[in-house]
Amino acid sequence: MTTRTGSLDGMAALVTGGGSGLGLACARHLARDGAVVTIAGRTEERLRRAAAELTQDAGAPVHWVVCDVTDEAAVEAAVARAAEPVGGLHIAVANAGGGMGGSLFSMPLEMWRYVMEVNVTGPFLTIKHAGQAMVKSGGGAIVATSSIAAVLTHRFMAPYCASKAALEMLVKCAADELGQLGVRVNAVRPGLVPTELASVLADDPVVVDDYLDQIPLGRLGTGDDVAAAIRYLVGPESDWVTGQCFAVDGGHTMRRGPRVESMIERLMGREAISGLATPKSDRQDS
């Protein structure tokens, strides 16, 4: 941990998908700078472990709440829990999300709907309820986790790409609507960061090499890379920034999208490339 700045003292923060990966890194940065953090996710055991780790690192309590972001009542309850310690909510990070792969021809409708629910409906509910709580608290900042897939095609990952593109427009619309109420809304657009969610990509050397070929800075990202950008976007330093989608990708979005066929074939068989296989999914919002 770096030195605690205290620049977020007195602010309450909710981080969905805060039990691991990018959400955990983000929660660590917020707690380090004095925010009273509540992490949300679906798995109680993972949340307990993460909260204990963060509490030790930050030297202040980090709270947790079980929440499926596609359940509106659960999101509303998570927002209330996050606001409880200081009597208001000031920061929300809509980080929970999921991905899947497969040919459009073989994709069941329920799988398409699943990705849209997690990656679009979940952030919508987070913005809806966190935003209302922030208005009552005098204002605040919301950041959603997007992806380079919002602007670069990934063959055989159409639902993920479409959901992240929709998320970025949701962020812009929310920023336009909520700005007059004192609530800022932005997004970060990470490239490939080796986390549990991204392991199917990061564990494939062919895919990784292709990513690196498209990254001018020549390396994959880290959780701290993304968390630092989120920390900026929720803090007082970015008080005149809203409706933006910040790429944190080593420059990847200046080039083309990655080729992930080897990953799809490894997981599902060669027939997946021709559109004959049933897709597999992954979700990380713990």
N, C-alpha and C positions, 0 to 999 in steps of 0.2 A: 504494500500500500504506500502511496505517496502521501505527503503531508496534507492533513485535513485543512481545507480552506475556510469552511464555515459559510461559504457564499450562498448556500441553500438553507441556512438555518431557519427553522420555523415553517418550512414548506413540507406538505405531505405529498407523497408520490405513490402512484400505483403502477406496477409493471406487470403486464400480463405475459405469460410464458416466462416467468422470472425464475424458474427453478433450475435452469441450465442454459448453456449456450450464450447467445447474444443477450437474452433477458437477464441472465445472472451477471454478466459483465456490466450491463447497464445499471442494474441495481447496486452493484459495488461502487460504481462511480458516483451515483447519486448519494448513497449513504456516506461515502467518504467526504463529500462536500456539505454534509449536514442535514440532508433531507431525511424526514421520517418515512421510511420506505416500507411498503407492503407489496410482497410478491404474490402473484396469483397463478394458478395452474390447476391441472386436473388430478395430480398425484400427491396425496398428502405426505407420504414418506419422503419424497424428493423435496418437497417444499420445506419440510421440517429441517432436513439436512442443510439445504441451501441457506435458510434463515439463520441457523446456528453458525454457519461459516461466515456469513455476512456480518452478523452481530459481533463476532470475535474480531473480524477485520476492522470494522468501523468503530468499535468501542461504544456502540449505542444499539438499542434494540431494533431489529428488523422483523417485521410482522409478516404473516402469511395467511392466505385464504384460498380454499379450494373453489375453483371456478371454471366452468366450461363456457367459453366466450360466446358460444352459439345459443346459450340459454339466457334470455333477457333477465329473468328474475335473479339468476346467479350473478350476472354482471352488475345489476343494480345493488345487490348485497355486497359485492366486492368493493364497489365504489364507496358505499357507506362505511365499510370496515376500514378502508384506507384513510377516510376523512376523520375517523373517530379520535385518533390520538391527539390531534391539534384542533379539532373542531372545524375542519374544512379541507378541501382538496385543491392543490395548486399545480400538480404535475401528473400526467398520465402517459404511459408508453404502451401503445397498442402493438405488442410484439408477437403475440401468439399467432401461429400460422402453421400451414402444412403443405405438403407437396405430393405429387404423384407423377407417374410416367406411363406412357402407352400410346398406341396409335389412335387417332380419332375414329377410325373405322371400328375398332374393337372396344371402344370405351362405353361402359354402361352409364346410363343417365344418372344413376345414384352416385357414381364416383365424381362426375362433373359437379353435381349439386353439393357434394361433400366439400370439395375444394372451395367452391364459392361461399359456402356457409362459413368455413373457418377463416378464409382470407379476406372476405368482403363483409359478410354479415357480422362477424366478430368485431372487427374494427368499427363498423357502424354503431353497434351497441355500446362499445367502449366510448366512442366520441359522444354519443347521445347522452349517456348517463354521467360520464366524467365531466363533459362540458356543462351540464346543468349544475353539477356540484361546484364547478369552478366559478360560474356566474354568481352563485351565492357567496363564494369566498372572495369575491372582488376581482376575479380574473385568474388566468393560468395559461399553461402551455401543454399541448398534446403533440406527441410524435408517434407516427406509425412506421413500422418496418416494412418497406417494400423490397424490391429486388431489381437487379439489372434485367431480369426477365420481363419487367414492365415495359421496356423499350427495345429489347433485343430478342428476336425469336430464338426459342430453344425447341428444335424439332422433337416431337414426341412428348412435349410437356405443355401442350396447348392450354389446359385448364389453369395451370399455375401461371403462365404468362398472362392470360386473360384476366385472372383474378387480381394480379398485381397491377395491371394497367387500370383496372376498375378502382382499386384501392387509391391509386394516385389521383384520380379524378375526384374521388370521394374527399380526399384531403383538401384539394383545391376548393371544392364547393363548400366544405365545412369552414375553411379559413375565410372565405368570402362572406359567409353567413354569420359567423361567430365573432369576427373581428370587432364589430360594433359593440359587442358585449364584453370585450376585454379578454377573449380567449384566442390564443394563437394556435394554429394547426399546421404542422409540417411533416415531412417524411424523410427517412434516409433510404438510400438505394444501394445496399451492399452488393459487392461481388461475391466470389466464392470465399467463404470463411469456414475452415474445418471445425464444425460442431457436430453434435449428435445428429441433428436434422440433416446436415449436408454430408454425412459420412458416405452415403452411397455414391456421391460425386468425388469427394476428397480421397476415397480409398481406391479409386480407379486411376492408375498411372497414365493411361491414354487420355482420359478426360482432363486430368490435372495438367498434363503437358499442353493440351490444346488451350486451356484457360491461360496458362502462362504465356503462350504465344500471343495472346490478345491483350496482355496487361503490360503497358509501357514501363511500369515500375518493377516488373519482373518478380513479384512474389504474391502469394495468397494473402488474404487479410487475416486479422486477428480480432477477437472479441473486443479488445481495447480500442482498436481502430474505429470500430462502429460506435462503441459506447461513448467515446470522446465526442463524436459528432452529435450524438443524442444529448449528451450533457450540455453542449453548447446551445442546442436548439430549445432546451427547456429552461435555460438559465437567463439571468438578467442581461448577459452579454448580447443576446439575440432579440432584445426587446422590440426591434423594428423589423423582424423577419417573420413572415407568415405566408402560407400557401406555396412553399418551396419543397422540392424533392431533391435532396442533396445526395449526389453519387459519392459513395465511399468504396471505391472499387479499383484503386490503383491505375485508373484511366481506362478500364475495360470498355466502357460505353463509347469510347471514341472509335472502337473497332467493331468487330462482328460478334454475334452471339456464339456460345460454345457449341461444340459438337459432342453430344452425349450418347450417341448411338451405342458405343461399347458398353456403357453402363446399363442401358435398356436391354441390350442383348444378354449381358451377364446375369441380370436379375430375372428376365422373363423368357429368354430364348430368342433365337433368330427370327422366329415367326412374328415376334412383336413388331419388327421393323416393317413387315409386309401387312400389318394390320389384322393379324389373326389371333392375337393373344389377349388375355384378360389383364388389365393393368393392376399394378400393385401401388399401394399408397403408404405414406409416412406422415406422421403429424407430431409436432413438437410444441406443446403449449403448457408445459409443466412448470 
